[in-house]
Amino acid sequence: MAERDRRAEQIVGDAMRVAADAVSDTCDIAVGHRVVPGPNVPALVDISKDAEMIVVGCRGLGGVQGLLLGSVSSGLCAIRTAR
């Protein structure tokens, strides 16, 4: 569990640096993060109810590589389409 937590902190830190660098010279764009326990898709749906946009990425940790959409992206699209 400790290794997973360290890896999660590294991934979040890397993502925050990339996002901050990308918006540093543009208009006021707030960049933040939140770590939420639980199944990915329901947790993302819950915390993004008031969001204008949600961005998810792929870390290539699944067994099948090269897919257009990963399981989380597909799950979010399915829920959004159903509404």
C-alpha positions, 0 to 999 in steps of 0.5 A: 500500500505504501508503494502505491501511495508513493506512486500516486503522489508522484503521478499527481505531482507530475500532472500538476507540474505539466498543467501549471506549465501549460497555463502559466502564460495564459489567462486565469485558469485554476489548476487543482487536484483531489485524491478520492478513494473508491471506484474510479468512474463513480468517484469522477462522476460525483466530483465533476457534477459542477465542472465544465470539463473533466480530463482523464489520461492513460498511464498504460497500466492496463493489460491491453495497450494502444486502445483509443479509450481506456476503461475509465474514459469509456465508463465516463462516456457511457454515463455521460451519454446515458444522461 
